[in-house]
Amino acid sequence: MRKIFNFIGLALFIIQLFSCSKNKDYVEIIPEDVDFVVQINPKTIAEKGNFKNIETYNWANIVVNEIKNSDPTLNDLFEKFKSSPTSSGLDLISPIYIFGKKHQQKNVASLVMNMNKKSDFESQLKIIYKAIYKKEINFIDEGKYTFIAGQKKPFVAWNNKHFIFIASEFGTSTKVIDEYFKRLISSEKALKNTNNSFADFLKKSEDINIWYTGKFLNYFNQTNTVEKNEIDLTNSAWATFLSFNNDNISITQKFHPDHATKIKMEKRPIWKSKINSEIFKFFPKQSYLNIGFAVHPSNAKYILSQQNYISEFINNYDINPAILAKSAEGEILLSVFDFESRQTFNVKEYFGKKEKFANKVIVPQFILAGKMKDQAFYNHLISTLQEGLIKELNYYTFPINSQTSLYITQKNNVLYITNNHIQISNFINDRVEKINFIQSDYSNGAKYPLFANVNLNLEEYPTEVKDFFFNQLPFGETTEVRNFAQNIEYLKLNFSDEYTKNGQIKFKNIEGNSLELILKFIDNAYSLYLNPQINLNERDKN
């Protein structure tokens, strides 16, 4: 089946730009009980990705050569698609929808597309199948749908209105998929007609759009239980809109709480109106990554406990989140402000001179600080970490490994954690730099309840950090990697209000669209992965 999907995939890219749409409302097939929906707009993606010049992509040339060398019929059909795209039968102008849910404890996802002309689709499928497998393909009609005879995986069905592809996690039986399909086509309640959040989602359309529910987020949570009086987001939804622009990728997320949750949130808001920037003075102005937020801790406790990385930390160190919620003011800032280069080696590999087995590691230098109401959580934290702590004069040292230690203290109701000895010394001795984080452009984010910034411009990083980064890549530093890295500037995120997040990945000095830049980088990286000798030749030249 790989060859047939290669051919169809390339053909779809080519004809996306030109196909005509009947604009049938095939969104109606998405049932009301799905947990997520992805909407892809192939026309704008094809334009921004420059698929009109598809031959500039290495993978496309590989597939085209495979088509030309396999069967003359396929090559003729491919040329026909290019000259007459509507002959494919599928509508590739209208959005493509991918949606899913759990069915009988199995993750099942469906893809649905509009059908332009069923007879054309079947005719082209017969030609492709015969050219590749040297035998005829047969179709069977069951109810209102047509299927490939004798094939249930992958599950494909179509009729005059739409085309459906169903995939599921490994180990899902054909019986489960058949049952899922029957429920799908027999559902009388469409999501767009029963869910106001999804109806609003359909009104705004960017290149890629994702809608999901709190139930979908529960797939990734360690616990799905909600304590009494906590805010339950299971029935709420989020809509994320992704747009590829000429010099940036913009991301907008809208939060749609269900009616009951919205009332609770109005009475007990999670986010504050802005961040108290008082703690910013304890941070250096320079920052490569920073995240700041201001929440009402007692209201946000459920949200934080549902994040796996937080709950795992809490469980590993027996930290009581209730004490944190009562003791914290809610303003927190994290900043990576520098890097240190260190050497490490594996004792098991040691034989002879140590230098031969030494590995260079880069350790980000960070500060994490938060405004507190009292000492309660600090005392609780020290007691839970007691076995590994080393008591210093005004702070505690917590060794992480032979290379890194954390320094922990609290002073004037500011909880302060860092892995940089100079910074902990400055803090406990009240040494505040005249030019600090407050004077940085990043501090403007304090007008929002949440902000995040990541400096993606590698030219502004220390040389050792850049070299370390490139050395971690499977294909090392190449012209393609350098060119791509030189075009990225930063990532930023903020909350504009309780229900809206805005983000942007900024590029610089690029020709064309950001999507084309990313796709060509992935294309080149994949080519280098398949042909590592290309990279070796480049290194030899250098």
C-alpha positions as CSV (number, residue, x, y, z in Angstrom):
1,M,0.0,0.0,0.0
2,R,3.0,2.4,0.5
3,K,3.4,2.9,-3.3
4,I,-0.3,3.7,-3.9
5,F,-0.2,6.2,-1.0
6,N,3.0,7.8,-2.4
7,F,1.3,8.3,-5.7
8,I,-2.0,9.6,-4.3
9,G,-0.2,11.9,-1.8
10,L,1.9,13.6,-4.5
11,A,-1.1,13.9,-6.8
12,L,-3.1,15.5,-4.0
13,F,-0.5,18.2,-3.4
14,I,-0.4,19.1,-7.1
15,I,-4.1,19.4,-7.6
16,Q,-4.9,21.2,-4.4
17,L,-4.3,24.5,-6.1
18,F,-6.8,24.0,-8.9
19,S,-9.6,21.7,-7.8
20,C,-13.2,23.0,-7.7
21,S,-15.5,22.6,-4.8
22,K,-19.2,21.7,-4.6
23,N,-19.2,23.1,-1.1
24,K,-21.3,20.3,0.3
25,D,-21.8,20.7,4.1
26,Y,-19.9,17.4,4.9
27,V,-19.0,18.9,8.3
28,E,-22.4,17.4,9.3
29,I,-20.8,14.0,9.6
30,I,-18.7,15.0,12.6
31,P,-20.7,13.6,15.6
32,E,-21.4,15.6,18.8
33,D,-19.4,13.3,21.1
34,V,-15.9,13.7,19.5
35,D,-13.0,14.9,21.7
36,F,-11.0,16.8,19.1
37,V,-11.2,18.1,15.5
38,V,-8.4,19.3,13.3
39,Q,-9.4,21.5,10.3
40,I,-6.8,21.8,7.5
41,N,-7.2,24.3,4.6
42,P,-5.3,22.6,1.7
43,K,-5.6,25.6,-0.7
44,T,-3.9,28.1,1.6
45,I,-1.3,25.5,2.7
46,A,-0.5,24.7,-1.0
47,E,-0.1,28.3,-1.9
48,K,2.0,29.2,1.1
49,G,4.1,26.1,0.8
50,N,4.7,26.8,-2.9
51,F,3.4,23.4,-4.0
52,K,2.9,24.9,-7.5
53,N,6.7,24.4,-7.8
54,I,6.6,21.0,-6.1
55,E,9.7,19.9,-8.0
56,T,11.8,22.0,-5.7
57,Y,11.2,19.5,-2.9
58,N,13.5,16.5,-2.8
59,W,10.9,14.1,-1.6
60,A,8.6,15.0,-4.5
61,N,11.4,14.2,-7.0
62,I,11.9,10.9,-5.3
63,V,8.2,10.0,-5.7
64,V,8.0,11.3,-9.3
65,N,11.0,9.2,-10.2
66,E,9.5,6.2,-8.6
67,I,6.3,6.8,-10.5
68,K,8.1,7.2,-13.8
69,N,10.2,4.0,-13.2
70,S,7.3,1.9,-12.1
71,D,4.6,1.9,-14.8
72,P,4.0,4.2,-17.8
73,T,0.3,4.2,-16.9
74,L,1.0,6.0,-13.6
75,N,3.1,8.6,-15.3
76,D,0.3,9.3,-17.9
77,L,-2.2,9.5,-15.1
78,F,0.0,11.8,-13.1
79,E,0.4,14.2,-16.1
80,K,-3.4,14.0,-16.5
81,F,-3.8,15.1,-12.9
82,K,-1.5,18.1,-13.5
83,S,-3.4,19.2,-16.6
84,S,-6.9,18.4,-15.4
85,P,-6.9,18.3,-11.5
86,T,-10.7,17.9,-11.2
87,S,-10.3,14.4,-12.8
88,S,-9.3,13.1,-9.3
89,G,-12.9,13.1,-8.1
90,L,-11.9,14.5,-4.7
91,D,-12.5,18.1,-3.6
92,L,-9.2,19.5,-2.5
93,I,-10.3,23.1,-2.1
94,S,-12.6,22.6,0.8
95,P,-11.2,22.0,4.3
96,I,-10.1,18.5,5.4
97,Y,-11.3,17.4,8.8
98,I,-9.7,15.0,11.2
99,F,-11.6,14.1,14.3
100,G,-11.5,11.4,17.0
101,K,-12.5,10.0,20.3
102,K,-12.1,6.9,22.4
103,H,-14.2,4.0,21.4
104,Q,-14.2,0.9,23.5
105,Q,-11.0,2.2,25.2
106,K,-9.3,2.5,21.9
107,N,-8.2,5.8,20.2
108,V,-9.9,6.1,16.9
109,A,-9.5,9.0,14.4
110,S,-11.3,9.7,11.1
111,L,-10.4,11.9,8.1
112,V,-13.3,13.2,6.0
113,M,-13.1,15.0,2.7
114,N,-15.6,16.4,0.2
115,M,-16.3,14.2,-2.8
116,N,-16.5,16.0,-6.2
117,K,-17.4,13.1,-8.5
118,K,-17.6,9.5,-7.2
119,S,-17.2,7.9,-10.6
120,D,-14.0,9.8,-11.4
121,F,-12.5,8.9,-8.0
122,E,-13.2,5.2,-8.6
123,S,-11.9,5.3,-12.1
124,Q,-8.6,6.8,-11.1
125,L,-8.3,4.4,-8.1
126,K,-8.7,1.4,-10.4
127,I,-6.0,2.6,-12.7
128,I,-3.5,3.2,-9.9
129,Y,-4.2,-0.1,-8.2
130,K,-3.8,-2.1,-11.4
131,A,-0.6,-0.3,-12.3
132,I,1.0,-1.0,-8.9
133,Y,-0.4,-4.5,-8.0
134,K,-0.9,-5.8,-11.6
135,K,-4.4,-6.9,-10.7
136,E,-8.0,-5.5,-10.7
137,I,-9.5,-3.8,-7.7
138,N,-13.1,-4.5,-6.8
139,F,-15.6,-2.3,-5.0
140,I,-18.6,-3.4,-2.9
141,D,-21.6,-1.3,-2.0
142,E,-23.1,-1.6,1.5
143,G,-25.9,0.7,2.5
144,K,-25.0,4.2,1.3
145,Y,-21.3,3.7,1.1
146,T,-18.7,2.0,-1.2
147,F,-15.7,0.0,0.1
148,I,-12.7,-1.8,-1.3
149,A,-13.6,-5.5,-1.5
150,G,-11.6,-7.7,1.0
151,Q,-9.9,-4.8,2.7
152,K,-10.7,-3.5,6.2
153,K,-7.3,-2.0,7.1
154,P,-6.8,0.7,6.4
155,F,-10.6,1.4,6.5
156,V,-11.7,3.5,3.6
157,A,-15.3,4.3,2.5
158,W,-16.9,6.8,0.3
159,N,-20.2,7.9,-1.4
160,N,-21.4,10.7,-3.6
161,K,-20.9,13.3,-0.8
162,H,-17.7,12.5,1.0
163,F,-14.6,10.3,1.5
164,I,-13.8,8.7,4.9
165,F,-10.6,7.2,6.2
166,I,-10.5,5.7,9.7
167,A,-7.3,4.9,11.6
168,S,-6.9,3.5,15.1
169,E,-4.2,2.6,17.6
170,F,-2.3,-0.7,17.3
171,G,-4.3,-3.7,18.3
172,T,-7.7,-2.4,17.5
173,S,-9.8,-5.1,15.9
174,T,-11.7,-4.7,12.6
175,K,-14.9,-5.4,14.6
176,V,-14.3,-2.3,16.8
177,I,-13.6,-0.1,13.7
178,D,-16.7,-1.5,11.9
179,E,-18.8,-0.6,14.9
180,Y,-17.3,2.8,15.2
181,F,-18.1,3.5,11.5
182,K,-21.7,2.4,11.8
183,R,-22.2,4.7,14.8
184,L,-20.5,7.5,12.9
185,I,-22.7,7.4,9.9
186,S,-25.9,6.8,11.9
187,S,-25.3,9.7,14.3
188,E,-28.2,12.2,14.0
189,K,-26.6,14.9,16.1
190,A,-23.8,16.8,14.4
191,L,-21.2,18.6,16.5
192,K,-21.7,21.9,14.7
193,N,-25.5,21.9,15.6
194,T,-25.1,21.0,19.2
195,N,-21.9,22.7,20.4
196,N,-21.7,26.5,20.3
197,S,-18.0,26.5,20.8
198,F,-17.4,24.3,17.7
199,A,-19.9,26.5,15.7
200,D,-17.8,29.6,16.6
201,F,-14.6,27.6,15.7
202,L,-15.9,27.1,12.2
203,K,-16.5,30.8,11.7
204,K,-12.7,31.6,12.0
205,S,-10.5,29.7,9.6
206,E,-6.7,29.9,9.3
207,D,-4.3,27.4,7.7
208,I,-4.5,24.8,10.4
209,N,-7.2,24.9,13.2
210,I,-7.6,22.6,16.2
211,W,-10.6,22.2,18.5
212,Y,-10.5,20.0,21.5
213,T,-12.3,19.4,24.8
214,G,-11.3,19.0,28.4
215,K,-12.1,15.3,28.0
216,F,-9.3,15.1,25.3
217,L,-6.8,16.7,27.7
218,N,-7.7,14.0,30.3
219,Y,-6.1,11.5,28.0
220,F,-2.7,12.9,29.1
221,N,-3.5,13.5,32.8
222,Q,-2.4,11.2,35.5
223,T,-5.7,11.7,37.4
224,N,-9.1,12.7,36.1
225,T,-10.7,13.2,39.5
226,V,-11.9,16.6,40.5
227,E,-12.1,17.6,44.2
228,K,-15.2,19.2,45.5
229,N,-15.5,22.9,44.8
230,E,-12.6,22.7,42.2
231,I,-13.1,24.0,38.7
232,D,-13.8,21.2,36.3
233,L,-12.8,21.8,32.7
234,T,-13.9,18.5,31.3
235,N,-16.9,20.0,29.4
236,S,-15.0,23.1,28.3
237,A,-13.3,23.5,24.9
238,W,-10.3,25.2,23.3
239,A,-9.9,26.4,19.8
240,T,-6.4,27.0,18.4
241,F,-5.7,28.8,15.1
242,L,-2.4,28.5,13.3
243,S,-1.5,30.9,10.4
244,F,1.7,30.8,8.3
245,N,2.6,34.4,7.4
246,N,5.5,35.9,5.4
247,D,7.7,36.7,8.5
248,N,6.0,34.8,11.3
249,I,3.8,32.0,12.4
250,S,0.9,33.3,14.5
251,I,-1.0,31.3,17.0
252,T,-4.3,32.3,18.7
253,Q,-6.1,30.1,21.2
254,K,-9.6,30.8,22.4
255,F,-10.9,29.2,25.6
256,H,-14.6,28.3,25.6
257,P,-15.8,27.3,29.1
258,D,-19.1,25.5,29.3
259,H,-21.9,27.6,31.0
260,A,-21.5,26.1,34.5
261,T,-17.7,26.5,34.4
262,K,-17.9,30.1,33.2
263,I,-20.1,31.1,36.1
264,K,-17.7,29.5,38.5
265,M,-14.7,31.2,36.9
266,E,-16.4,34.6,37.1
267,K,-16.8,34.1,40.8
268,R,-13.3,32.5,41.2
269,P,-11.0,33.7,38.4
270,I,-7.9,31.7,37.8
271,W,-5.8,34.5,36.3
272,K,-5.0,37.9,37.8
273,S,-5.3,41.0,35.6
274,K,-1.5,41.5,35.5
275,I,1.8,40.5,37.1
276,N,3.2,42.3,40.1
277,S,6.7,43.0,38.7
278,E,8.3,43.5,42.1
279,I,10.3,40.3,42.0
280,F,11.7,41.2,38.5
281,K,14.6,43.2,40.1
282,F,16.2,39.9,41.3
283,F,16.8,38.8,37.8
284,P,19.5,39.8,35.3
285,K,18.4,41.8,32.3
286,Q,19.8,39.2,29.9
287,S,17.4,36.3,29.3
288,Y,17.3,33.6,26.7
289,L,14.0,32.1,28.0
290,N,11.5,33.5,30.4
291,I,8.0,32.7,31.6
292,G,6.0,34.8,34.0
293,F,2.5,34.4,35.3
294,A,0.1,35.6,37.9
295,V,-2.7,33.3,39.2
296,H,-5.0,33.0,42.1
297,P,-3.4,29.9,43.6
298,S,-6.4,28.5,45.3
299,N,-8.4,28.7,42.1
300,A,-5.6,27.4,39.9
301,K,-4.7,24.4,42.0
302,Y,-6.7,21.9,39.9
303,I,-5.3,23.2,36.6
304,L,-1.7,22.8,37.9
305,S,-2.3,19.4,39.4
306,Q,-3.5,18.2,36.0
307,Q,-0.2,18.9,34.4
308,N,1.8,15.7,34.3
309,Y,5.2,17.3,34.7
310,I,4.0,19.2,37.8
311,S,2.1,16.3,39.4
312,E,5.1,14.0,38.8
313,F,7.4,16.5,40.7
314,I,4.8,16.8,43.5
315,N,4.5,13.0,43.8
316,N,8.2,12.3,43.7
317,Y,9.0,14.8,46.5
318,D,5.7,14.4,48.6
319,I,4.9,18.1,48.1
320,N,1.5,19.1,49.3
321,P,-0.1,21.4,46.7
322,A,-2.7,22.7,49.2
323,I,0.1,24.2,51.3
324,L,1.5,25.9,48.2
325,A,-1.9,27.3,47.2
326,K,-2.4,28.8,50.7
327,S,1.2,30.2,51.0
328,A,1.8,31.6,47.5
329,E,0.8,35.0,46.3
330,G,0.6,33.7,42.7
331,E,3.3,35.8,40.9
332,I,6.1,33.6,39.5
333,L,9.0,34.3,37.1
334,L,11.4,31.8,35.5
335,S,14.4,33.0,33.5
336,V,17.3,31.2,31.8
337,F,19.9,34.0,31.7
338,D,23.2,32.3,30.9
339,F,24.9,29.0,30.1
340,E,27.9,27.2,31.6
341,S,30.1,24.6,29.9
342,R,31.1,21.6,32.0
343,Q,32.8,18.3,31.5
344,T,31.5,14.9,32.5
345,F,32.5,11.4,31.8
346,N,31.2,7.9,32.2
347,V,33.2,5.9,34.8
348,K,32.3,2.6,33.0
349,E,33.9,3.8,29.8
350,Y,37.1,5.1,31.6
351,F,40.3,3.4,30.6
352,G,43.5,5.4,30.2
353,K,43.4,9.2,30.0
354,K,40.3,10.7,31.4
355,E,40.3,13.5,28.7
356,K,39.6,10.9,26.0
357,F,36.3,10.0,27.6
358,A,35.2,13.4,28.7
359,N,31.9,14.8,27.3
360,K,31.1,18.5,27.2
361,V,27.7,19.5,28.5
362,I,26.0,22.9,28.5
363,V,24.1,23.7,31.7
364,P,21.5,26.5,31.4
365,Q,21.7,29.0,34.3
366,F,18.3,29.9,35.7
367,I,16.4,31.6,38.4
368,L,12.9,30.7,39.6
369,A,11.3,33.1,42.1
370,G,7.8,33.7,43.4
371,K,6.1,36.0,45.8
372,M,4.8,34.3,49.0
373,K,2.5,35.2,51.8
374,D,4.4,33.4,54.5
375,Q,7.1,30.8,55.2
376,A,4.7,27.8,55.3
377,F,5.4,26.4,51.9
378,Y,9.2,27.1,52.2
379,N,9.3,25.2,55.5
380,H,7.3,22.4,53.9
381,L,9.6,22.2,50.9
382,I,12.8,22.1,53.0
383,S,11.3,19.3,55.2
384,T,10.4,17.2,52.1
385,L,13.9,17.6,50.6
386,Q,15.7,17.3,53.9
387,E,17.7,14.1,53.2
388,G,19.5,15.6,50.2
389,L,19.9,19.2,51.5
390,I,23.1,20.8,52.7
391,K,22.5,23.6,55.2
392,E,24.5,26.8,54.4
393,L,24.5,30.1,56.3
394,N,21.4,31.7,54.6
395,Y,20.3,29.1,52.1
396,Y,20.2,25.4,51.3
397,T,22.2,23.5,48.6
398,F,20.4,20.6,46.9
399,P,22.9,18.5,44.8
400,I,21.3,17.3,41.5
401,N,24.4,15.5,40.2
402,S,28.1,15.9,40.4
403,Q,27.9,18.9,38.0
404,T,24.9,20.8,39.2
405,S,23.2,21.9,42.5
406,L,20.2,23.9,43.3
407,Y,20.3,26.8,45.8
408,I,17.1,27.4,47.7
409,T,16.1,30.2,50.1
410,Q,13.3,32.6,51.0
411,K,13.7,36.2,52.1
412,N,11.2,39.0,52.5
413,N,8.5,36.6,51.4
414,V,10.3,35.8,48.1
415,L,11.0,32.2,47.4
416,Y,14.2,32.0,45.4
417,I,15.6,29.0,43.6
418,T,18.7,29.0,41.2
419,N,21.6,26.8,40.1
420,N,24.0,29.8,39.9
421,H,26.1,30.5,43.0
422,I,26.7,34.1,42.2
423,Q,22.9,34.8,41.9
424,I,22.1,33.2,45.2
425,S,24.9,35.2,46.9
426,N,23.5,38.4,45.3
427,F,20.0,37.7,46.6
428,I,20.8,36.8,50.2
429,N,23.1,39.9,50.4
430,D,20.5,42.3,48.9
431,R,22.7,43.1,45.9
432,V,20.4,44.3,43.1
433,E,21.8,45.2,39.8
434,K,20.9,48.7,38.6
435,I,20.1,47.3,35.2
436,N,18.0,44.2,35.7
437,F,15.0,42.4,34.3
438,I,12.8,45.4,34.9
439,Q,14.7,47.4,32.3
440,S,14.5,44.6,29.7
441,D,11.8,44.6,26.9
442,Y,10.6,41.3,28.3
443,S,9.2,43.0,31.5
444,N,6.5,44.6,29.3
445,G,4.8,41.3,29.5
446,A,3.9,42.1,33.1
447,K,0.8,43.9,31.8
448,Y,-0.6,40.4,31.0
449,P,-1.4,37.6,33.5
450,L,1.0,35.3,31.5
451,F,3.9,35.9,29.1
452,A,6.7,33.8,27.7
453,N,9.6,34.6,25.5
454,V,12.3,32.3,23.9
455,N,15.2,33.8,22.0
456,L,15.6,31.5,18.9
457,N,18.3,33.6,17.3
458,L,21.4,31.4,17.7
459,E,23.6,34.3,16.6
460,E,23.0,35.8,20.0
461,Y,24.0,32.7,21.9
462,P,27.6,31.9,23.2
463,T,29.7,30.0,20.6
464,E,30.0,27.0,22.9
465,V,26.2,26.8,23.1
466,K,25.8,27.0,19.3
467,D,28.4,24.3,18.8
468,F,26.8,22.1,21.4
469,F,23.4,22.5,19.7
470,F,24.6,21.6,16.3
471,N,26.5,18.6,17.6
472,Q,23.3,17.1,19.0
473,L,21.8,17.0,15.6
474,P,21.9,13.5,13.9
475,F,23.3,15.1,10.8
476,G,25.4,17.7,12.4
477,E,25.8,21.3,11.2
478,T,25.1,21.8,7.5
479,T,24.4,24.7,5.2
480,E,20.7,23.9,5.4
481,V,20.7,23.9,9.2
482,R,22.8,27.1,9.4
483,N,20.5,28.9,6.9
484,F,17.4,27.8,8.8
485,A,18.8,28.8,12.2
486,Q,19.8,32.2,10.9
487,N,16.2,32.9,9.9
488,I,14.6,32.3,13.3
489,E,14.3,35.2,15.7
490,Y,12.1,34.6,18.7
491,L,9.0,33.0,20.1
492,K,6.6,34.9,22.3
493,L,3.3,34.2,24.0
494,N,0.9,36.2,26.2
495,F,-2.6,36.2,27.6
496,S,-4.6,39.1,26.2
497,D,-7.5,38.2,28.5
498,E,-9.0,35.3,30.6
499,Y,-10.0,33.5,27.4
500,T,-7.4,34.4,24.8
501,K,-3.8,33.5,24.3
502,N,-1.7,34.9,21.4
503,G,1.6,33.6,20.2
504,Q,4.1,34.2,17.5
505,I,7.2,32.6,16.1
506,K,9.1,35.4,14.3
507,F,11.4,34.9,11.3
508,K,13.8,37.3,9.7
509,N,15.4,37.7,6.2
510,I,13.2,35.1,4.5
511,E,11.9,35.0,0.9
512,G,8.4,33.7,0.5
513,N,6.3,32.3,3.3
514,S,7.3,30.8,6.6
515,L,5.6,27.5,5.7
516,E,7.8,27.1,2.7
517,L,10.9,27.8,4.7
518,I,10.0,25.2,7.3
519,L,9.0,22.5,4.7
520,K,12.2,23.0,2.7
521,F,14.2,22.7,5.9
522,I,12.4,19.4,6.8
523,D,12.8,18.2,3.3
524,N,16.5,18.9,3.3
525,A,17.0,17.4,6.8
526,Y,15.1,14.2,5.7
527,S,17.4,14.0,2.6
528,L,20.5,14.3,4.8
529,Y,19.1,11.6,7.1
530,L,18.6,9.3,4.2
531,N,21.9,10.2,2.5
532,P,24.4,11.0,5.3
533,Q,27.2,10.9,2.7
534,I,26.0,14.3,1.4
535,N,26.9,15.8,4.8
536,L,30.3,14.0,4.9
537,N,31.2,15.4,1.5
538,E,30.3,18.9,2.7
539,R,32.5,18.5,5.7
540,D,35.4,17.3,3.6
541,K,35.1,20.5,1.5
542,N,35.3,22.6,4.6
